[in-house]
Amino acid sequence: MRIRRGWRQEDVAAAARVSPSTVSRMERGQLDSLSLRSIRAVAAALEVMVELLPRSRGAAFERAASQAHAALAERVVAWITSVDGWVVRP
């Protein structure tokens, strides 16, 4: 995104209010040494969304999260369809 905009690393750093070395480390994939705040600031400066996806060694977490999400979605769909004139198209 930086290159598409024609920005230098210094330009991104200034817009995100981080150091140029932070931008450089991000571009090289050295994220372990960076704070989440810095990562989000750089992403926001470039109008990029950062999403975090928790994972576990076992599939139990993902299964539980999926089941809870599915149950919530079903409740929301039921609620919306109970309102006259509303149609749900997932």
C-alpha positions in Angstrom: 0.0 0.0 0.0 2.9 2.4 0.8 4.4 1.9 -2.7 1.0 2.2 -4.4 0.6 5.6 -2.8 4.1 6.6 -3.7 5.0 7.1 -0.1 8.4 6.7 1.5 8.7 4.8 4.8 9.3 8.2 6.4 6.0 9.4 5.0 4.1 6.5 6.6 6.0 6.9 9.8 5.1 10.6 10.0 1.4 9.9 9.2 1.3 7.1 11.8 3.4 8.9 14.4 5.9 6.1 14.7 9.5 5.8 13.8 10.7 4.9 10.3 12.4 1.8 11.8 8.9 0.6 12.9 7.6 0.9 9.4 10.7 -0.9 8.1 10.3 -3.7 10.6 6.7 -4.1 9.7 7.5 -4.4 6.0 10.1 -7.1 6.8 7.6 -9.0 8.9 9.3 -8.5 12.2 6.1 -7.9 14.1 7.0 -9.6 17.3 9.0 -6.6 18.4 6.2 -4.1 17.7 3.3 -3.1 19.8 -0.2 -3.6 18.6 -0.7 0.1 18.8 2.1 0.7 16.4 0.9 -1.9 14.0 -2.6 -0.4 14.0 -1.3 3.1 13.6 0.7 2.2 10.5 -2.3 0.3 9.1 -4.6 3.2 9.7 -2.2 5.6 8.0 -2.4 3.4 5.0 -6.1 2.8 5.3 -5.6 -0.9 5.9 -7.7 -2.8 8.5 -5.9 -5.1 11.0 -7.9 -8.1 12.2 -6.7 -10.4 15.0 -7.9 -14.0 14.8 -7.3 -16.0 18.0 -6.2 -19.6 17.5 -5.4 -22.4 19.8 -3.5 -25.6 19.4 -6.8 -27.6 19.7 -9.8 -27.1 17.6 -12.0 -26.8 20.7 -11.8 -23.0 20.8 -12.6 -22.6 17.1 -15.5 -25.0 17.4 -16.9 -23.2 20.5 -16.5 -19.8 18.8 -18.2 -21.1 15.6 -21.1 -22.6 17.6 -21.6 -19.5 19.7 -21.4 -17.3 16.5 -23.9 -19.6 14.7 -26.3 -19.5 17.7 -26.1 -15.7 17.8 -26.7 -15.4 14.1 -29.8 -17.6 14.4 -31.2 -15.4 17.2 -30.5 -12.2 15.2 -32.2 -13.7 12.1 -35.2 -14.8 14.1 -35.5 -11.3 15.7 -35.2 -9.5 12.3 -37.7 -11.7 10.5 -40.2 -11.1 13.3 -40.4 -7.4 12.3 -43.0 -6.8 9.6 -41.4 -5.9 6.2 -37.9 -7.1 7.0 -36.3 -9.9 5.1 -32.9 -11.5 6.0 -30.7 -12.6 3.2 -27.5 -14.2 4.7 
